[in-house]
């Protein structure tokens, strides 16, 4: 059964109302122009389908595993490099960036279980998500999770050129479970993971990953 994320409720309702209005208005005003009528109605339905697919929330429940870090989102691995993380660690970390196209699932999931030590929203620009400065200048949220296996890891939700709203559910002090719903980024975006130096990855550049399914670090057995 197809599920939709709660953050899409208003958008889906508005898109449905607009689609129904266009379909019936076309029947009234364009009834003498059959092919124009059908063309307008098909375009309206396509608009609704696009909105529905964007807010889809597939059921990907997994058994949380302390020895793994999973992909927080769907997308393509576009960056793997050692960088200076300047907001929280103020030290070098291994950055893994996942770019989401508009057709990817945009739900953010907790990459590992643990305690939330830091959660902060930053207003900012809307550079294209793959821009080198997007991680520091775009609208974004920064979240730090800690557990006994990996210590602290940081993930950052970054808005893209089309994204105008980031939703983040992480609250400082709460215990979270790997794979649970951590938020949503509307219309195109990127998520960066900052891991300890020397972390052995299970992914490489240009790999396509799925949130809550692809294992970025560690093994289940």
N, C-alpha and C positions, 0 to 999 in steps of 0.2 A: 504493500500500500504506500502511495506517495504521501510524504509528510512535508509540511512547510514550516519554516522558522517563524517564531512569534514576532520577530522584528519586521516581518513582511506583511503583517495583518492589514495595516492601513493601506499600504501600496497595492496589495492584491484587491482589497475592497474597491479602491478608487479605479483601478484598471478594469475591474469587472463592470463597474457602473458606466465608465466611459465606453467600453466595448458594447455593452447592451444598448446604450443610447445611440451610438453610431449605427449599429445594425438596424434598429427600428427607424431611425431618422432616414437612413438610406432607402429603406423600403417605401417611405412616404414621399421623399423628394426626388428619388431617382428611379421610380418604378417604370418609367418609359425608356430608361437607358440600361438595359439588362446587364451588359458586360461591365459598365461603370459601376452599377449597383453591386455586383458580385465582387469586383475588384476592391471597392471600399470596404465591404464586409470582411473579405479575406485579410486585408491589411489590419483591420481592427482586431480580428482574432489572433493574428500573428503577434500584435502588441501584447495581448493578454498572455499568450504562450511564453513570450520572452520574460515577462515579469514573473510568471509562475516558475519557470526554470531557474531564474536567478535566486529565488528565495527557497528553493527546494532544500530539504534537510533529511538526507537519507539516513536510515537507521544503521549505525555502524558501532553498535555496542561491542566492546571487547573486554576481556578480563584484564584489569589493570595489573601491570607487571613492574615491580620496582627496579628491575635490571635494564629497562628500556626507556628510551625517549622516542616518542612517536611524532610523526608529522602533525603540526597543529592545524594545517589547512591543506586543501587540494592545490595542486599547481606544479610548477616547473622549478627545479633548483637552478638559480641563475648566478649565485655567488657562493664560493667557498674560499675563505681567505682569513688570515690572521689580521686583526684590526685593533686599534685602540678604542675601547668602549669608554666614552667620556662622561656618561650620565650617572651611572651607578658604581660600576667596578673601578673606573678610572685606571684601568690596566688593560693589557692585551688579552683578547679572547678570540676564539675561533668562531667566525660568523658564517652561518648558513642561511641564505635568503631564498624564499619560495615566492615566486611571482604567480599571482592568480589572474587569469584572463576573465572577461565578463561571463564566459560560459562555465567557469568552474563553480563548484559549491563554495560559498563564501562564509560558512560557519567556521568560527575559530574554536578549537578544542584544546584543553590543557594537555601539553606534551608529556607531562609526568605528574605523578601524585606528590603531594608535599604541602608545605605551608607557604602562604603568600607573604613575602617580606616587603614587597614594594609594589605599588600600583599607582601610576600617574598619567594623567591626560595632558597632552600638549597641543594647543592650537597651532596652526602653521599653514604652509603653502600647499598647493596641489600640483606639484611637479609630477611628471609621469613616474610610475612606481619603480621603474628600473633605473631612474636617474641616480648617479652616485651620491648626491646630496639629499635624496629623499628620506633616508634614515634619520637625518638630523634636522631637516628643514620643513618637512611635510607635517600635516596634522597626524598625530600618532599617539599611541599609548605604550607605556613601558611597564612590564610586569616581571617580577622576580619570584621564582619558586625555589624552595630548598627542600631537599630530602637527604637521607643518610647515605645514599649511594653516590650521587653526583654533586652533592653540595648545592650551591646556588647556580641556577641557570636563568637567563633573561630571554624573554621573547618580546618582540615589539610589533604591534599592529600598525601598519603605515597606509595612509590613504593615498590613492592614486589620482590621476588627472580627473577621473570621473567620480571618484568616491567623495561624498560630502558628509558622511557621518560614520564614525567608528563607535561601536557599542562594546563596552568592556564590563564584564561581571565580576572580575577579581577584586576582592576586598582584603586589605592588609590584615593579617592575623588569622584568616580562615584557612582551614584544611581543605584541599581540593583533591579530586580523584582524576587520575589520568583518563582522558577521553571525554570527560564531561564538558558540557557546553560552556565555553568561556567568553563568548561574544560573537560579534558579526561586523563585517565591513561592507558597506553598501556600494556596489558598482565599481569594481576594479581596484586592486590593491596588492599588498605584499606583506609578508611576515618575515622578520629576521629572528633567528635564534643565535644567542651568544653563549658558547660552551667553553669549558675549561680548555686551555691549550693542551695539545697532545691527545685530545679526544679522537678515538678511532671511529670513523663514520662508515655507515653502510650505504651511503649514497654518493654520487658524483655529479659533476656539472651536467646539466641538461636532462637529468633524470626527472621523470614525472612521478609525483607522489600523491597519495591520498590521505587526507586527514583521518587520524585514528586507526589507520591500517598500515601505512608504510613505517617501518622502524628506521629511524635516523641513526640511533646509537644503541648498541647492546644486542643481546640475544635473549630469546624467550626460553631457551633450554640450556 
